[in-house]
Amino acid sequence: MGRATLRALALTIALASGTPALATNAPQTRLVECGAQSCLAITGSRSAVDSPVTINGQTVKTYGGRHWRVRMPVEAVRRLSAPYARTISVAVDGAKKEAKLPVGMMGHADLAMLVVRVK
């Protein structure tokens, strides 16, 4: 069996079982500017507009409806997380999921410049 056939078979099985094959419900994170500081933007979805969202166990105020979003200062995320954490725990609709943090965010080092060289 070729790869294309195996992918088609896996997609068919996933669709038949009612599980989205390519969709993910994991919250997404990215760094954004918010005033003079950097913030972590976290987005996700929930079944109802009034479902609470918690980040590392702390309830946060969300914006949006079923597709929610949160902006937290990086320092606040650092206070709620273990040093050098690579993920945060996001609980929505009674289910906890791990959201990946941007690379190097929790290194606790303020970089003025990063030099990348190609060999």
N, C-alpha and C positions, 0 to 999 in steps of 0.2 A: 504494500500500500504506500502511495506517495504522501508527501506532507500535506498537499492540498486536500487529498481525500480524508486524511486524519483530522484536519482542521474542520472540514465540513461535517464529519461525523460527530466531533466534539460539540460543535455549534448546534447540531440537530438534537443531540442528547440534552444539552443545557436548555434549549428552548422547550423541549418536551417535558422537562422536569420543572419548568416554571422559574428557573434561576437565570437571571440575565448573564450571558457569557462574558460580555465585554464591559458591562457597566460596573461601577464601583460606588458604594455608599460611603467610603472613607472620607472624612473631612480633609480638606486641602489647606495648606498653609503657604504663606509667602511674606517676605519682608516688604514693608511699604513705609513711606515717609508720613509722619503726622506731626506737623509743626517742626520744632527743633530736634526732635528725637525720632528714633526708628520704632515702628510698631510691627507686630505680627498680625497679619490679616488671616483669619480662619473662616472658612466657608463650609457649608454642608447642607443637608436636607433633613427634614423631619416630617412625620406623618400629620401633625397638627400644628397650627400657628402658636398655640399656647403651651406646647411641650417645652419644658425647661432644658437648657443646655448647660453642662458643667465642664470646666476645663481643670484637669488635675484635682477634681473634687470640689471646686468652687463654682457656684452658680454665677453665670455671667449674663449681662444684658445683651440681647441680640437685636439685630435690625433685619427687616425683611419678614417674609411670611414663612411658607414651607421651605423656601430656599433662604436660609439665614446666613448672617455674617456678623463677625465680631472683630474689633480692633483692640489689641492689648499692647501697651508699651512693653518693649523687650525686657526692661527691668522687672516689670510685674510677672512676666513669664518666667524669668530667672528665679524670682523669689518662690514661685509655686513649684519649681522643678528641681530635680536632683542636678548637681553639677555635671556638666558634660552630657546631659541628656540628649538623645537623638530623636525622641518622640514625646508627645504629650498625650494624655488620656482625655478623650472627649466622650462624654456620655450624653446620648440623645435617645428619647423614647425608650428608656430603660436598658439600652445596650451600650456597652463601652467599646470604643474603637481607638486604636492608636493612630495618631496623625504624625507623619514625619515632619521634623523641623528642618528648615533650610540649613545647608551644610555650614558648619562653623558657628552657628548662632550662639550656642551655649559654651563656647570656648573661654568665655570670660576674659578675652583679650581685646583691647581696642586697637585695631590695625589702622595705621595711617595710610599704608600703601601695600599692595600685594603685587609682586613682580612674577610673571610667568614667562618662561623662556622655552622656545621650541628648539630641540636639538636636531 
